[in-house]
Amino acid sequence: MKFNILGPLEVLDKGIPCTPSALKVRWTLAILLVNANRIVDLDLVIEEIWGSDPPRTVITTAQTYIYQLRKLCRPLGRDVILTKAPGYVLLLGEEEFDAQEFERLHQEGDRLLAAGRAEQAADRLRRALDLWRGAALADIPAGSLLAGHVAVLEEMRLRALESRILADRHLGRHRELVPELRLLALRHPWNEWYHEQLMIALDAAGRRSEALHVYRTLYRRLDEDLGISPSQPLRDLQNELLSGTAPARREFQALAARAVEDGLRARSA
């Protein structure tokens, strides 16, 4: 079986969808999944789904949902949901859960990028990003517990995307990056990093005037909407473009260093 949360919640048995149809059963499963291999207090499940005013029969109802999920997981041939005071734990291997697979590929990609193996890094990071089918748990009405986990997953997705863009840039895929970076800059009009990467890609593709136009557009937007100016790295990049010098590779060095830090942090967690 495969459990997927990088998009709408999805459960597959040998590739065939068997996702629970009842919302609160899916909601309960989502809570267990984002805490896979960790004990989840039953009180947290109740608070997430029913809030501060649960019905008197809430414990029995929640236990019924767990029972239904245990029946769902029978094809795995082992006990997957265990009772562990003060609640339950869902035991899954990496190959059974897309979020764990994404995290592994992301970490591998970052380590390869830090080691200067950009082509292999780009491959791992692209595979990680391909696991996403939309917003994490898009069909679950996340409360405070799930919302925090979803925010972390979405941030990891953005970090993986940044790393993959940088790996592709290091491989000289500037022209291929331009359309993607234009779209990202449009979707995230205040994200200076996307604009910076778009400027670098345009300049490397021999389109320096367009790169400078990106800067001017961002400058006006930040000034009019937020009353601020572009950050120093962007101003430095503009000066490099105006003087005709090749942009420095400080972004690659910075992200490679960050990849090392993330890898060390993950191993110590």
N, C-alpha and C positions, 0 to 999 in steps of 0.2 A: 504493500500500500504506500501511497505517497500523499503527504499533507502539504498543501501550498497556501501561504498567506501573503505572498508578494503579488497582490492583486486581490480580487474577490476570493473569499475562503473557498477552498476546493479540496475534496478528498477523492482520490482515485484508487481503484482496486484493479490492478493489472491494466491500467489505462482507461478503465470504465468509470465515469463519474458516479460517486455514491455519497455525495455531500448531503448532510441532513437538511431537510426542508424547513423544519421548525426553527424560527429565528433564535429563540432562547437556547436551544440545544447547540446551534452553531456558535452562538455567543459564548456559551460555556466552553466549547471546544477551543475557540479562539484564545480564551484566557489561559487554558492549559498549554496551548501551543506556544504562545509568546514566552511562557515560563517553562518550556520543555526541559525535562531532566532536573527540575527544581520543584520543591514542595510548594503547593499553592494553598494557602489558608482558605477554608470554605467560607469564612466570613468575608474575605475579599471578593470571592465570586458573587456572594449575595449582594454586597454593596455595589459592585460594578453593574449588576443587572437590575436590581430592584431599588437601589438608592437607599435613602435613610428611612423609608417607611415600607418595609417588606411585609407581605401577608403573614398570617400566623403559621401557615403551612409551608413556609418558604424552605425550611431545611429538608422536609420530605420531597418537595418539588425539585430542589437542587440535586438531591440524591437520585431522583428518578432520571434526571438528565444525564448524570454520570453513568447510571446503569445503561441507558440507551447508547451512550458513547462506547461503553465496554462491548456491547453487542456489535457495534459498528466495526470495532477493531479486531474482531475474532479472526478474520482471514490472516492476520499476522502470525497466528499460531502460538502466541505467547501472551502473558499478562502485560498489557501496555499501560493501563491506568491502575496504579496501586494506591491503596489507602495508606496514607502516612500522616499521622497526627501533626498538625491540626487540620489536615485536608487531604489532598491528593497530589500524585506526581505522574506526569505523562512521560514515559521513557521512549525516546526515539533516537535512531541512529541518523547520521548525516544524510545518508542516501534516502531516508524516508521523509525528510523535511527540507523544503526549499530554502528557508531562511538560514539554516545551518550550512547548506551547500554554498549559498551566496557568500556568507561570511568567510568560509574557507578560501574560495576562489579570490575574493577581494584581498584577503591577507596575503595569499600567494602572489597575486599581481603586484601589490605594493612592495613586497620583498624583492621581486624580480626587477621592478623599476628602480629601487634603491641600489641594486647591484649592477645597474646599467644594461640589463638584458631587456631592452624595450620591446622587441618583437614578441617575446614570450609573455611579457607583462601585458601587452595589449590583448593578446589572445585570452589570457586568464580573465582579465577585467571585462572583456566583451562577453565571454561566457557567463560571468557573474551577472552582468546587466541584462542579458537575454532571459534570465529567469523571471524578470519582472513582467507582469501582465497588466499592470495598472497600479493605482495607489494601493498601498498595503491595507488589507482587510477592508476593501472598499465597500463591501456590502454589510458591514457590522457597525451599528451605531455606538461607536466607542465612548465609554465613560472615561473618568480620570485615569483609571489603571491602564486600559488599552491605549488611550491617547498618548501616554508617555512612551509606550513601546513603539507605537506607530511613528512617532516623531523621531525616535532613535533610528529606526529602519530607514526612514526617508533621508535622514542626514547621512547615513552610511551609503545610501544609493548615490547621493550627490558627490560624496567623497570618491566613490569608485568611478563615477563619470569624469571627475576632474583628473584622476590618475590616468584613465584611459585616453583622454584627450591629450594629456601631456606625453604619454607613451607614443601616440600616433604622431604628434608633432616632432618628437625626437627622431622618428623614423622618416621624417621629411614628407609626411602626408598632408602638406599644407592646403593644397587645392581641395582635397577631399574633405577637410575639416571646415572649410568656409561655410557651406550651406548649413551644416549642423550648428555651428557657432552663431550664425546669423539668427537662426530660429531660437536658440537659447537666449541670446541677447534681447530678442523681442519678448520672449516669455518672462524674462527676469530683467526688466529695464533698469534696475538699480544695482545689479550684480556687476561690480567692476571687474571681477576676474574673468567672466565670460567676454566682456568687451575687450579686455586686455589681450586675451588669447585670439580673439577675432582680428584685432589690429596686427598682431604678430603674424598670423596666418596670411592675411592679405598682403602684408609687406613681403613676406617670403615668396608669395605667388606673383610678385612684381606689380602689385596694386597699391602702391604707397599712398596715392591720393585718396583712395577709398578708406584706407586705414586711418588717415588723418580726419576724414569726414566722420568716421565712427567716434573719434575722440570729441570732435566738436558737438556732435549730437548728444553724447553722454554728458558733456560739460553743461549744455543748456538744460538738459533734463534734471540733473542734480541741483543746479542753481535755482531753477524755477520751482521744482517740487519740494526740495529739502533745504535750500539755502546753503548748500555746501559745495565745495570744489572736489574734483577727482583726487584720489590719494596720490602720495608722492611717487610710488612705482609707475602709475599711469602718466604722471607729468614727466617723469624721466623718460618713459617710452616715447611720449610725444616729441621731446627734445631730440632723442635719437633718430626718430623718423624725419624730423625737420632738417637735421644735419646730415642725413643720408648714411648714418652708421648702422650696422646690423644690430638689432635688439640683443641685449645681453641674455645669457641663458640662466639668469637668476631664478626664474620660475621653476625650471627643471631641478635645479639644485635644492631649492626650498622644499619642493614637494617630495623629492627623494629623501631628504632629511626627515620630513614629516612621516614618510612611510616607515622609516627605521624606527622612529619613536612610537608609531602606532603598533608595529610588530612587537616591540619590547613590552608595551603596555598590555597587549593581548596575551602575551606569554606569562606575564606576572599576575594577570587577573585570576 
